[in-house]
């Protein structure tokens, strides 16, 4: 059912705006960003991207492509060389095999790929299950594709992994798609293979299509990362979404991709060719180099993130704020309820009193209530200083 | 590689207390590790990396190629050792190829370096010839890029 506007249009131009866009909530992150932007001296743990600059060999590949005059459109699906490299990379590291001709689509970041996927499969009113707290764009993306977003809450008790029982409880007739994101932004949650298999069995039972955003796959610190599409029987109903932004520190290149059943990729390609046409060629050239020769740089960054994670999580615990150990991503998701403040008060007061920025958990959905996301994508010196300041702020309040 | 060394090589200056904190060990243990690294000759010293042109003092560096004659006992070692002992010599390597020793010399002026080469190095017993190359402009110093953009990176302070 199409949503209706919440109020009468206030200005002359408002009356032209689409109802489902008017009703879209503003991103909580943007509100908070506006405050932090006023305080340039603050230490920000609010950054959702690597603090490392893109490894030079990757930047150099982009420059070389520019020098050669590679400035044209590419195949709508992306350069064949890149699709072949994606296919080889995934098989080498995670097992699943995709045909570069028909099962791989290069997009402008996972964000575009996810949007294409929603638009390719959703009829108005179709329901999409997703776990929450989660990346900020899932629910709005579903709404923009005229679908209905059905959240499944995850909690600290399970390390913010998805509980198959909670998934079953949330399911209702009309659910068509399940969105997964492990490791999860903002919680760092992961799920083990056995649980993934339970989720897979549920998806088969309810005939769900699965969109699995695995952008943080390489930033998994303990145990193996299991690609959902590699589970027995799941390749035919799973769309893998991945990209170069996080593990290769290439956020500004805007380069992501989707791999899945040929019919689905073809449908997404149709939307992509009429909206985006193709991903920027220089980013595609850089991605070829990243996937071919980037393993060593990725490993080095991962090692450093892991050390920072151990430090920050321990400091949260020592200052009396419970924090589960995120097995992936570069985010710690700390429980600030012992301070007696809610997550927004905590973040706002911490920023004003100690000049440290963290993001209120509710920016990632209502299930983030009582938590804040602190990114450890920053230098140790800044992390230490930020932890000392948070301890001064939280320690006193948590002690009571 | 020890964890302490790994952290040192990442290039972020951490005090002993900070290093101890991030490694979750006692500060004394970090100190012990520094001592061990020095005793075993792995860690040779502590030297800041400076921009060659920004100290405000005049400094000139030259790379000198030395051809030397090896000795029956000890090969190149004795001459290399003598060359290395001059405090003006920052670095000295035995090389493959067209010459034998590559020597980096630093001095206050061009004249001073030139005199050092002609009077001290060229006259050493066993030194057959020298070729001196003065450094004109540094672009990278011990892993640090020196030509960095003026523009600050316009990264958002908070992002999803």
Interface residues (C-beta under 8 A of the other chain):
Chain A: X27 X29 X32 X33 X36 X37 X40 X42 X44 X46 X47 X48 X49 X135 X136 X137 X185 X304 X307 X310 X311 X314 X357 X359 X363 X379 X380 X381 X384
Chain B: X7 X10 X12 X13 X14 X18 X21 X22 X24 X155 X156 X157 X158 X159 X160
